[in-house]
Amino acid sequence: MWGRKSKIKVARIASIKAGVYAYRDRRANKRNFRRLWQVRINAAVREFGLSYSRFIDKLKKSNVEIDRKVLSELAKDYPAVFAKVVEEVNK
């Protein structure tokens, strides 16, 4: 009798703990991806002699509304298109 009760209690506690971890990690996942996108963009714009922060500043001032996720994908998968974006920002 005692064993069954304690197993249910342990399972319930584990389930609650799993929910806490899931909640925390859903938020951490957003931070991790943003950091990844920043690293990719920084690596790509360094080839053009810019730093990440200056590139983002020029991007905002030139009213180019492409988010970091798309910029990261362009830099990784379509470097020629990304080069045109950098060229447009540097005008």
Contacts in CASP RR format, 6 or more apart in sequence:
PFRMAT RR
TARGET T0000
AUTHOR 0000-0000-0000
METHOD contacts of the structure
MODEL  1
MWGRKSKIKVARIASIKAGVYAYRDRRANKRNFRRLWQVRINAAVREFGL
SYSRFIDKLKKSNVEIDRKVLSELAKDYPAVFAKVVEEVNK
33 69 0 8 1.000
34 68 0 8 1.000
36 72 0 8 1.000
37 68 0 8 1.000
37 69 0 8 1.000
37 71 0 8 1.000
37 72 0 8 1.000
38 52 0 8 1.000
38 68 0 8 1.000
40 72 0 8 1.000
40 75 0 8 1.000
40 76 0 8 1.000
41 52 0 8 1.000
41 55 0 8 1.000
41 56 0 8 1.000
41 68 0 8 1.000
41 71 0 8 1.000
41 72 0 8 1.000
41 75 0 8 1.000
42 51 0 8 1.000
42 52 0 8 1.000
43 75 0 8 1.000
44 75 0 8 1.000
44 76 0 8 1.000
44 79 0 8 1.000
44 82 0 8 1.000
45 51 0 8 1.000
45 52 0 8 1.000
45 55 0 8 1.000
45 75 0 8 1.000
45 86 0 8 1.000
48 83 0 8 1.000
48 86 0 8 1.000
48 90 0 8 1.000
50 58 0 8 1.000
50 86 0 8 1.000
50 90 0 8 1.000
55 86 0 8 1.000
55 89 0 8 1.000
58 89 0 8 1.000
58 90 0 8 1.000
59 66 0 8 1.000
59 89 0 8 1.000
62 88 0 8 1.000
62 89 0 8 1.000
62 91 0 8 1.000
64 85 0 8 1.000
64 88 0 8 1.000
64 89 0 8 1.000
66 74 0 8 1.000
66 85 0 8 1.000
71 82 0 8 1.000
71 85 0 8 1.000
74 81 0 8 1.000
74 82 0 8 1.000
74 85 0 8 1.000
75 82 0 8 1.000
END
